[in-house]
Amino acid sequence: MKRYSVRICVLVACVALCASAASASVVLGGSSQLYVEQALNTLGVNHTVVNSMFVDPTGYGAGDTIILSEDGGGDVGYDYTGFLNAGGHLIVAGGSNLDTYRTWAGNYFNLTDTQNGWHTDGAWHKNGDFQQTQFMPSDFTFDNNSVTFHMLGFAPTQDTLLLGHNDEGVDIAAFRSYANGGFFYYMALDPGPYSDNDHDQAGWTVPFVQSALEAQVPEPSTLVMLGTSMLSLGFWRRRK
């Protein structure tokens, strides 16, 4: 009887999880959305578009995904901490070089001194074999170099994974875990207005969006181990 009870509980949990995933919302905001929305359409992801630099998280919660595709702008962002701790997913691509935006992003990540205007170098490189970049190429050089504009760089912490870097040695992709499966996935490259060819869109932007949408929060022990290794990598890079 106990064995059947366990099976019934597992089945009920799986059904509830599937129902939750099926009812989850995907909403796209940001100051420049064109090619990120095209990626969502290519992947067949139902979504709602909000024409605002930031999406108000009120009314969204566990399993819901807010995507912000930014290319400049000085709006003061919402506080997404409650949304993230409730199990919500926040995905941001691009950014802004204004102090108000940098202050907002600094509430969530440990930022480097990459600022004072856009930087560009033309390439993407994975830092390792992470689930959060599973569909992305290990290395990629863009035809439209403007995709590689970046204002933010990320420094390692024990609760943040650094997923990839560019040829300047700047870590440009970060993943921070929150309670109840929530996460903040930040890609500091700028595909929203610039992935205007098949090579960049199919080869990098669509795989990035797919990877971000299917990202999962690592087990706590794994996150600590990876965070520690990223700290070591950051120290080695600084010495080099």
N, C-alpha and C positions, 0 to 999 in steps of 0.2 A: 504493500500500500504506500509506503514512504517513497519507493522508487517511482511509482506512477505520479505521486504528488509533485516530486521534483521535476518530472518531465512536463507535467501540466504547467507548473510555474515558469519553466524555461520557455515553453511555447507561448504562454501569455505575454512574457517579457518581449519575445521576438516580434509578436504581432503588434504590441504597443510601440516598439521601436520603429517598425516599418510604417505604422500609421503616422507616427510623429514625423518621420522623414518625408512621407508623402505630402503632409500638410505644411511643411516648412516653406517659408517665403524667401525669395531671392529678390532683393531690390538694388537697383543700380543708380547711384548718384555721382556727383563730381562735376568738375568744371569742364571736362573734355572726355566724352564717353564713346565716341564713334566706333573705334576698332575693338574696344573691350565688349561693347554690345554686339558687334558682329561675331566675336568669339562665342558669346553666349548663344546667339542664334545658330551658329555652326554646330555647337554641342547639343542643341535642342533643349536648352534650359529655359523654362518658363520664368519670366521675371517682370518686375514693374520698374519703370523709369521715373526717377524723381529729378527734376531739373533744378538742383541745388548743389552747392559745393559739398555740403554735409547733409546727411539724412538723419532726421530726428528719430532716435531709437525708441521713443515711446510707442508702446503697443507691440514691439517685437521682443522675442525672447528665445528660449532654448531651441536650437536647431535652425533658427532663422539666420540668413546671411545678408549682410549689408556690404556692398562693394562701392568703393569710391575711386573713380578714375580722374586723377587731378592733373592739371597743367597750369599752374599758377593760381593766384587768387589769395585774398587776404581775409576771408571770413573767419570768425572765431568759431572753432569747432565745438561740437557737443561733447559732453562727458559720457563716454561709452563704457565706463567701468562697470556700472550696474548691468548693462546689457551683456557684457563679456562674462561676468561672474554668474549670470543666469544661464549660461550655456550658449550664448549667441556667438556668431562668427563675423568678424570684421576683416575685410580684405581691402587693402589700399594699394593702388599703383600710381606712380608719379609723385607729384608733390608741388611745393611752392618755395621760393627762396625768401619769402617775407618772414619777419621775426614772429608775427602772430602765429603763423603756421608751424614754424620750428618749435615754438613754445608748446603748442598743442601736441605735436608728435613727441616732444620730450617728456610728456607726462606718462608715456607708455614704454619708451625705449631709451637706452643709454646711447646718446648720439655722439659722433665724432665732430671734429671741427670742419667738416666739409660743408662749406657755406659760401656766402658772398657771391651768389650767382650760380648758374648752372655749370656743371662740369660734364664732359663727354669723352669716351674713349673707344667705343665701338664694339665691345665684347662682353660676353657673359660666361662665367665658369662656375660650375657647382663646387661647393666646399666638401661634398661627400655624398654618399648614397642615402639620401633622406626620403622618407615617405612623402614629405611635403613637396618634393620636386620630382616625383616618380615619372611623370610623363615628359619632362623637360630634357633637352639635350645637355650632355655634360659640358660642352663648349659650343658657343654660337657667336658668329660675327654678323652684325646686322648690315643689310644693304642700305637702309636709311639710318645713318648714324645718329639722327635726332632722337631715336628711341632710347639711346643710352644717356640722354640728359639725366643727371641726378643732382639733387640738392642735399639729400640726407646720406650719411654713412652711419653704420651701426657698430657699436663696441660690444664685446661679449659680456654677458652676465649669466648667472647660474640658472635663471628661468627663461632664457632666450636662446633659441637656436639661430646661428648665422648660416644661412642656406647657400649663399653664393657671393662671388666677388667679381670685380672687373679688372682690367689690365693696369689700373692705377693702384691696385691693392686695396681698394675700398670695399668693405662688405656692404652690399647693396640690397640684401634680402634678409629679413628677420622674421622669426615666428615665436610669439610669446603665448604661453599656455595660461588659462584661467580655470576657475572652478567649474564643475559640471560640464566639462567638455568644451568650454568656450575657448576661442583663440583669436589673436590679432596677427594677421599675416600681412607683412608690409614688403612690397617690391618697389624699390626706389628708382627703377627705370620707368620710362614714360611711353608706354605703347598706345595710350588712348587716342592721341591725335596723329600718330606717326607710323603705325604699322600698315602702310599703304601699298604693300606689294605681297604677292603670294609667299615669297621666301620668308619674310619676317612674320607675317600673320600666321601662316600654317606651320612654320618651323619653330616659332617661339611663343607668340601671344596665345594662340589656342592651347598649346600644351601647358603654358603657365596658368591660364584660367582654369583648365581642367584639374591640374594638380592642386590649385588653391581650393577649389570647390570640394575636392575629395580628401582634403587634408584631415588628419586626425591628431588629437593630442596624445603625445607619448605617455607611457607609464611614468609615474614620478621618479622611479629609480633610474630609468633610461634618460629622462630629462636632466637629472643631476649629473649623470655620467657624461652626457653630450655637452652640457654647459661647461663642465670642468675642462673637457678637451678643447672647447672653443676658447676658453680663457687662456689655455696654454698656447693655442695657435695664435691668438692675438698678441701674446707676449713675444712669441717667436718672430712674428712679423715686425713688431716694433723694433726688436733688436736687429733684425735684418736691414 
